[in-house]
Amino acid sequence: MNTNDAILTINYGSSSLKIALFDMTVEPLKKILTFSVINDVLIVKNEDHKVLDEQKNLPQSLAKTIKKILDWINKNNSSYSLRAVGHRIVHGGNRYLKTTLLHDVVVRDLENFIPLAPLHQGYNLMPISIIKTLYPQLPQFACFDTSFHVTQSKELKIFGLPRRYYDQGIYRYGFHGLSFAAVLEKLPVDLKNKRVIIAHLGSGASLAAIKDSQSVYTTTGFSALEGLLMGTRCGTVDPGVLLYLLEEKKMSLKDLKHLLYEESGLLGLSGISSDMKVLLESVSPDANEAIQVYVHRILQYIGSMMVFLKGLDVIVFTAGVGENAPQIRKKIIQGLSWYGVSLDDETNDKNQEMLISDKKSTVKIMIIKTDEEKIIAEEVLQSLALV
């Protein structure tokens, strides 16, 4: 039987596993299958998003779950032969600035960045050894969220600390790069070289200011804590608060880390949930206040980005909240009415991938669904040619 070469992409986080299979023999790359695992439920969809299979009570072992998915592919899509695997890796540090072939030394290096992205990095790395055990000769590649932001100027990366710390790699890196790259790729051609702000609003959240298709500034920094208010992460906090908690409140480092990453953000302010949908439906004053803080922080950063961009031509909303919360999009755009930005309420309420600004708006407003897996597959395909 003739087989088509395929690329497998893996995006493993603390609460979900996403795997996709791409046919690399056609141009552009074609996504054949997606596998999503959330709350021990596996859902398999084809290229038309039709559900092909749903399995509950998956094994608790990540290795067994990945093997189950690969067995599913071999049984139901035996015409495809794996040529390579691409992994989403959140943090590449100052050494890994582009997609990199994985081997033991690289993996050990990447483990050093786990403290900078504890909700992601360790999980991102776990499938690598599993694939190596199952397919020892199969090349694997790391695709980094931080790579997208290497075009930012040093002045916007450096902290106000002694220069030796910058030389040690302590500076602003930025995250969600694969998502930003995916949105930029889908942006209409006539808008690619405009002044663009992409709002990746999910459980994690950040903005990217883009000019001439390159990242100029982003809200996340050295770690995935800086910037916007997020689901459970605090966003930017005065460092003096952290010193106070350590020195005066005698908080342990472990407890402080847990506070900043898992008890703060929307969850901490509302006291109810990290889920924006839940907060929007709540009548609690604290939930409403959490939403207002969330929106105000976004507007604060959009304003500063407009200074760096010297204006603004396009705003794109993406990710879970960005794509599915019309109330949040409306609140943000209302905060920009001074610049002549305005929504078409009817199209905004549809939550579809489309232009949602009205005809008189000075800025085009769009919803674009992110596709990090496609960017991973494209970068792996390019890297395979160099191996």
N, C-alpha and C positions, 0 to 999 in steps of 0.2 A: 504493500500500500504506500502511495506517495504521501509524504507529510509536509506540512508547511511549518517553517520556523516561527517560533513564538517567543515573546518576552513576557515574563511574569513580573508584576509590580506588587510590592508589599508595603502597607502602611499600618504599622501596629502601634497603638497607643495604650494608655492606661485603662481605657474602657471599651475599646473597639478594635477590630481587625478588619482591614479592607485589602482585598487581593483582586487583581484584575489580570486578564489574559489578553494580549495584543497579537494580532497577526502582523508580522513584520515583513511579509512578502508583498504587501500592497502599499501604495502611497496615496494619501497619508496613512499612517498606522491606523489599524482598525481594532477597536475594542470589541472583543468577542464575548467575553464573560466577565461578570463582576461577582465577587463573593463578599458579603458583609456579615460580620459576626458581632452582635450586640446582645448583651444579657443572655449569653449561651444559646442564642438562636442564629442559625445560619440561613441566609437568604441568597439564592443564586438567581441572577438575572442575565438575560441575553443582551445583545447589542441594541435591541428595541425596548429595553427596560421591562420586558415581560418576565414575570417570576417563573422560573423553571423548576425550582425545588425549594422547600423550606424544611429545615430539620431542627428539632428542639433537643434539649438535654445533651448538648455536646460534651465531649470529655473535657475535664478541667485542665488537662495538660495542653499547653500551646503546641507542643510538638505533635501530639496526636491530632489536634484540630487541623494543623497545616497539612499533615499527611492525609487526613480525610479529604481535604479540598483537592490535593494533588491526585489522589485516587479517583475522585469524582471526575476530574479533567481527563485522566487516562481512560476511564470507562466510557464517558459520554462524548469526548472530543478527541478521540485517539488519532485524528488526522493532524494534530498539532504536536510538534516536538519542541521542547524548551531549549532555547539557545542561550538565554541569560536571564538573570533576576536583578531587578532594581529595587532598592530600599529607600524609603523616605527617612532621612536622618536630619533631625532638627538643627543640630549645632555642629559646624565644621571647624570652629575656632579660626585661628589666624594662619593655619597651615593648609587646610583643605578648602580651596576656593572654587573648585569645579568638581564635576562628577568624577569619582575615583574608584578604580578597581580595588576590591576589598581583599585583604589578606591579613594574617594574624597581627602584624605590626600595626597596620592601620586601625584595626578593631580596638587594639589596646590603647592607641592614641585617643580614639573617639570616646572611650570609656572615661577619660579624664574630664570630659565635658558634662558628665551626668549631673554634677552639682549645679550646673548653670541652667539645666532644663530637666529637673527631676520628674516632672509629669510626663516626659516624652523620651528623652535620650536613651535611658536604660531599656525601655520597652522597644524603641526603634531597633536596637542592636540585637535583641533576643532571637529573632528569626534567622539571623545570619548563620549561626552555628547549626541550627536545625536543618536548613537547606544544605549546608556543607555535608552533614551526615547523610542525608538522603541522596544528594547528587554531588559527590566530591569533586568532579571535574567541571561542574557548571560554573562559569564566571558570574560573580556577583558584584554589583556596583552600588556605591553610596551616592545618593543625590541629596544635596543639602539645601535646607531652607535659607541658610545664611548667604549662600552664593549669590543670590539675586541682588544683594545690597552692596557688593564690593565696589560698585561704581560711585558710591557716596564719597564726598570729599572728607579729607582727614579732619578738617575743622568741625564737621558735624559728628564725627565719631569719637573724638578725644574727650575725656573727662577733665575737669579742673583739678587734677591730681598731679603730683610730680611726674615728669615725663618718663621716668624709668618704668612706671606702671604701664604706660602705653606700649613701651618697647617689649614688655612682658606679655602683651596680648590682652591687656585689660582695657577694652574700649567697646564702643557700641557696634554690635554686629547686625541686629535686625533679624526678624523671623517671618514666617508665613511666605517665604520667597517662592516656593513652588506654586502656591495659590495665586500670588500676584502675577507670576509668569503665565499661568494658565489663562487668567482673565485678560492679560495684555495680548496674548495670542488670539483670543476671540474678539478683541475689540475691532470694530470696523476700520478698514485700511485708512480712511480719511481722518481718523481720530488718533492714530497711533503716535503721531509726532506732536500731538497737542499737549497742553498742560493738564495732567490727569491726577486725580486722587482716587485710589481704590480703597474701599472700606471693607476689610475682611472682618466681619462681625459674627463670631460664633461663640463657643464656650471660651475659647481664646480669641483675642481681638487685637487688631492693629490696623493702622492706616499706612499707606505708602504714597508719597508724592513722586510722580513720574513725569519726566520731561524728555522728549525725543526718545521714548521707549526705554529710558534708563532710570533706575531708582536714584532719587535725589535726597530723600529724607524718609525716615520711617519712625514710628512711635516706640517700637520695642528696642532694647539696647543690648547690654552685655548679657543679660539673662532674659527669660520670657516673662519677667515681672513688670518691667517698665512700661509706662504709657497709659493706655486706656484702662478703665474699669472693665474687668472680665467676669466670667461666671463665678469663680472662686478665688481669683487672683486680684490683688489690691490695685495694680497699676502703680503709677508714680506716687511715692510717699517721701516726705522730708526725711533724709537719713537721720536727722536728730531724733525723730520718733523711735527709730530702731535702737539707737544708743540709749534712749530713756527706758525703753522696755527691758533692755539687757541690764543696765546699771541700777536703775531705781526700782523696777518691778521684779528684778532677779529672774527674768524669763530665761529659760535654757535655750541654746541654739536650736535644738531639735524642736522645741515648742514654737519658737519664732518662725522657723522655716514652715512648719505646719500652718501657722496663723496666716502667713503671707500667701502661701500657695493654695491652701485648701479651705480656709475659714473666712476669707475676705471677699472682696468684690460684691457682686449682686447678692450672693448668699449672706455675706456678713452684714451688709447694710439693710437688707430686707428682713433678715431673721426667718425667712420663709423658704426660699429656693434660689438656685443658681439658674433656673430655667426661665428665660424671658417670657415664654408663653404663659407660665404660671403666674408671673408677676403682673403681666398685663391684664389677666383675668381677676386679680385680687383687688379687694376693696380696702386693703390695709394701707394706711398713710405711709408706713415704712416702705412698703413695696413701691408706692408712687414716688417717694423720695429717692429710692435707689435708682429708679428709671430716670429721674431728672438728673441725678449726678452722672449717670452713664452717658446721657445725651450731652450734658454740658461739657464733659471731658472730651468727647468727640469733637464738639464745636471749637473748643479751645485749641486743639491740635490742627483742625482744618484751617483755622485762622492763621496759625504760625506757618503752615505749609504754603498758604497762598502768598505769603511774603517771599519765601524761597522760590516759588514758581513765578512770581511777579504776575499774579492773576490766576485764573482757573477757567478751563474750558469744559472739562468732563468730570463727573463724579460717578463712580461705579460701586454698587453694593453687591457683596457676595458673601458666601458661607451661610450657616444656618439662620442666624438672625437677619443678616443683610438680605437674604433671598426671600424670607418668609414672614417678616414682621412689618407690614405696611405702616402700622402706627409709629414704629421707631423711625422708619425712613421719613415719614411726614414731619415728626418732631424735629429731626435734624435739618431738613430742608426749610422748615419754618424759621429756624435759627439763622438761616442764610438769606432770608428774604431781603435784607439790606443790600445785597449784591445783585438783586434781581433774579434770584434762583427760585423757580416755582415748579410744582408738580402738577401732573394731570391725575386727579384723584381716581378716576375710573381705571386707568391703566396701572396705577400704583397698587390698587386693591387686588389686582389679578395675580400678583406674585409670579409673573411669568418673565422669561428672559426677553426683555424688550426695552425700548426707550420709554421712560415714564415721565419725562419733563413735558410741560405744556409748550405751546408754540411761542409764547412770549418770554420764556426763560432765557436768561443770558448764559446759562450753563446747561449742557446736555446731561441728563440724569439717566442712568441705565441700571438694570439688573442683569448680571451675567453670572451664570452658574460656574463655579470653579471646577476644575478637573485636574487635580494634582497628579493622578495616576497617568494621565496622558503625557504630561510634561516629563515624568520619570521615564516612561517608555521611550520618548523621543531622545532624551539625554543618553539613555543606555544604548540606543541604536547608533547614535553618533560616536559614542565611546568604543563600541565594539569594532568599529572600523579602524581604530587606532591600536587595538590589542594585537 
